[in-house]
């Protein structure tokens, strides 16, 4: 086991490290003790993830204090008020005090649920993220955004609550189903598009290694993604301006996720469609060269994303966009590409361009992805 590499999220008194290594969770006790003085821990996970990776984490935590376990169902459907209240009830019934720590072991759903519960319980207890999906490692676990879905709208109820630390073990990605791994790659691509053209080129040049989960390639893309997100969060912790760039692909993507006809569509898959749609809109509005959306689409296809969408109700999509949390006067906020590595925000995207983008996403396209 090599010593993990640290990436710092610099937020003054709320600063914390992201530790990135391989096969090191069973030896993570010193990093956890640096982050919290808690003696009582609740590990929140799913049954499947707890079976895979729980023993290594529990070995570390039991060196530091008492450990309780609680599982939630798999999938986005678990990110609701019923599961949130169940977690809070468990904390209260077990007598957790303010000096306790909630540890989330899982993907973005577990992290969001546990993060929001830790923000609410006793007005805030310590919180540690141990992300086990690629999407959570490169995006969801970093930055302190926590939320549940409510009233049919994704992430409608939430809070900003920064973790004390993030512990990333890239070896756990070997156990991910191929589809879940591919979905996480969408967020990796996003980071290149919004902030780092050189990183985007690296992704284009290393598709084979990325798809086969080469350890060195995985370690690089996880670390660089965390560095990019940490830099954005440092400049705009509470999403008052710049941080909105991290929503590239998410405006249309969240609408697709929320549609009942798209049940089963994973977050990263939806974001991939949203990125192609947003970059295509950017080119049509004359904001970026036409090669930008072409490169984004080509890379996502090579990574095994962008299967043709089923027929969608355009009216429902537009209504969902009008309810987006960042909408103003019923107009959704789109993050649009200017060039590779640079984006801008726009509340005035014409509906005709949104509908044209949807038609493009539903068009058949060849499968050029490599082996899963």
N, C-alpha and C positions, 0 to 999 in steps of 0.2 A: 504493500500500500504506500503510494507516494503522498507526501504532504499536499493538501489542497491549496489551490491558488486563490488569492483574495481579490475581489473587485469591490470598491467602496462606493456606497450610495451616500453622497455628502448632503446632509440636510440639517446641519447644525447639531442641536441636541438630539435630534431624531436620526442621526446618521447610523448606518449599520453596514456590516460586511456581507458580501455574498461569497461563500466558499465553494469552489468548484474542484472536484477531484473524482477519482474512480475507486470503487470498492472501499470506501472509507467510513461509512455510516457507523459501523460498530466501534470505531475509534474516535467518534465525533464529540465525546463528552467534554474535552477541554474547550472546544469552540462554543459549545452550548453554555458552559459555565462562564465564559467570557461575556456572553450575551445576556444572561439572566441569573439572578440569585435565587430563583424559584426552587422550592423543595418538593412541590407537588405539580405533576404534569398530567394533562389530558391529551392523549394521542387520538386525533380524529382521522379516520381513514374509511376505506371501503373494505369489505371482507376479502376480496381478491387481492388488493394491494397489501393489506395487512399480512396476508399469508405469504406473499412474496418477500416483502421488505421489512415487515414489522420486527422480526427477531433481531436484526442488526441494530435498528434504532432503539429498541427496548433495552438492549444490553448497555448502550451508552447512557440512557436516561436513568436506569436503575442504579447506576453509580452515583447519581446526583440526588435522588429522592424517590418518592412514591409515584408510581405510574398507573394511571387509569386508561382504559381503552373504550372507545365508542365508535361504532361504524354507522355509515349512512349508505343508502342505495347508490349504485353506479348511475352515472349519466346526468344530463342537464335537468331532467325532470325532478331530481332531488333538490335542486337549488330553489327552494320555496320556503314560505313562512312556517310551514308545519315542521320541517326539519330544523329550521333555525330555533324555533321554540323548544323543540325536543332537546337540542344541545344546551340551551340555557337552563332548561329544567334539570338536566343531568348535573350541570355545574352546581346549581342551587341545592339539589338533593344530596350531593356528595360533600357539601359544605366547603366548596372551593372559596378561598379568600383572595384578596387583591394581590397577594404575593405568589399566586399560582401562574402557570404558563400553559397556554394551549398550543399544541404542536400539530400542524396539519401534514399528513403523509398521503399524498395523492396528486391528482391533477387539478385543473383550474376550478372545478366545482367544489371540491373539498377545501381548497384554499380560500375561495370566496365565502363559503359557509362559515368555516372556522374563523376567518378573519373578521367577518361581521359579528359573529358571536363574541369574540374576544374584545371587540370595540364596544359592545353594548353591556357586557357583564361587569357590574360594579363600575360603570363608566370607563372601563378599559383595563384589561390585564395584558401581561406579556404574551407575545404571539411569535411563533417560529414557523417558517415555511420549510418543508422538505418536499419539493416537487418531484413527481415521479413520471410525468409525461414531458415530452419535448416542448409542447406548447407552454406548459407551466414553467419549465426551466428557463425558457428564453423570454417569457413575457409575463404571464399571469402572476408569478410569485414575486415579482419585483415592482415596487412603486406604491404599495399600500392601498390600492383600490380594492374594496370588498363590496359584495352586493348579492342580492337574491333577485330572481325574476318574480314579477308580480303583475297580476291583472293582464296577463298575456304579453307583457312588455319585458324585454331582457334587461336585467340589471337596473330595474326601476327604483329599488330601495337599497341604499348602501351607505357607506361611510369611508373616509380616508383613515386608515389605521396602519401605520408602518410596522412591519415585523421587527423583531430585535435582531434577527439574522436570517439568512437564507442558506440552507445546506443542500448543495447540488451534487449528486452522485451520478455521473454520466453512465456508469455501468448498468444502472437500472433500466436504461432505455433498450437494452437487449431483450427484455421481456415484453416490450410493447407489441401489440398487434400491428401489422404493416400499415393498416389504414390509419390508426391512431398516430403512428410515427409520421406518416406523410402529412397528416393534417397539421402537425406542429411545424412542419417546414414552411408553411405559408407565413407564419409570424417571423421566421428567420429572413425570408425574402423581403418582407415588409421593412425590416430594419435597414437593409441595403438600399431600398428604394428611397426611403425618407431622409437618410443621413450619410450614407457611405457608398459612393459609386464603386470604389475599389473593392469593398466587401461583396457587392453585387457581382462584379466580374469574377471574384474568387469563387462564388457559388456557381456561376456559369461554367467555370473551368474544372470544378470538382464534383459534378453531379454523380458520377459513378461511385466515388468514395462515400458521398453523402447517402446515397440510396442504400448502399450495402452496410451502412453504419460503421465505417472505419473509425476506430477509436480516436485517432489523431484528428481526423476531419470533424468528428462530432465535438471533441473538446474545443477546437478552434471556433466553430460556429456558435456554440453555447456561450463561450467566454465573450466573443465579440458582440453578440446580441445583448448580453447583460451589460457590457460597457456602454453600448449605444443607449439602451433604455435608462441606465443609471444617469448618464449625462443629461438626457432630456428631463428626467424627474428632478434632478438637482436644480435645473433652471426654472421649473414650473411644477412644483409638487402637487398643487390642487387644481390643475387643469384650467387655469385662467387664460391661457393663450397658447404658448408653444407646445405644451404637452398634447394638445389636440392632434398634433401631427401623428401621434401613435395610433390614431383611429383611422389611418389610411386603410381603405378597404372595408372598414367596419360599419359604415353608415348603411350601405346596401347589404352588406353581409349580415348585420343584425336583423334587418327586415326579412331576409331569406330564412334565417334561423327561426324567426317567430311564426312563420307561416305553417299552419297545420299540414298543408300539402307537402312540406319539406321536413316533416318529422324524421329524425334519423340523420339529418345533415349535421355533421360535426362543425364546431366553431371554426376551426382552421380551414375546412373546406369552404365554408360560407365566406370567410375573409378572402380566400383566393378568388372566388367569383367577384367579390366586391372590389378587389384591386384591379382586376381586368376591366370591370365596368368603369371605375373612377379614372383610370389612366386613359381609357378610350374616350371618355367625356372630355378629359383634359386636352387631348389632341384635337377633338372636334371643335373645342372652344379656342383653338389656336394658342394654348398655353404651353405646349411642349412639342418637341419633334415627334413625328409618327413612329420613329424607331423605338421610342420609350415603351409605349404599350405593347409593341410587337415583341420586344425583348422580355418584358414581364410575363406575357402570355406564354412565350416559348419556354422560359425557364420553369414556370409552374407546370406546364404539360410534361416536360422532361422529368419532373419530380413526381409525376403520377397523380396530379390534381386536375381539376377542370373537366370532369366527365360531363356530358351534356345534361343540362337541367331539364326537368319535366315542364310541361306547360304551366305557366303561372298566371294568376289573376292580376293584371297590371294595376287595377283600381285598388286592390288590397295592399299591394306593395307601396303605392303612393300614400295611402292612408297611414300605413305603419311608419313610413319615413316622416310624416308630419308629426308623429308622436315621439320621435327620437328625442332623447334628453337634451341634445344640443340644438334642437330646432328653434328657430326664431320666427315668429309670425307664421307658423305652419310650414316654414321652409327648412329642410334638413341641411345640416352643415356637411359639406363634402370636402374631404382632403384631396387636393388635386396635384398632379405631378407638374413640375416646371422643367426639370431635367432629372437625369438619374442622380439621386442623392439630395434632391431638394423638392419640397412641396409647399403649397400654400392652402389656406382655408377659404371656402366660398359658400355663402348662403343663397346664391342666386343661380343655381343650376336649373335650366329649363326642364320641365317635365318631359318634353319630346326627346331630349337627349337621354334621360333616364330610361324611358321606354325603349329607345333604340339600343341602349346598352343591354337591357334585358333580352331583347330579341337576339342579340349577338351571343349571349351566354347560352341560349337554348339551341343554337345552331350546332349540327353534328360536327365533330372534329376528330381527326385520327388519334389513336392512342400511341404516343411516342415515348411513353415512360419506360424506364428500365425495369429490371426485376425487382419485386417488392422485397 
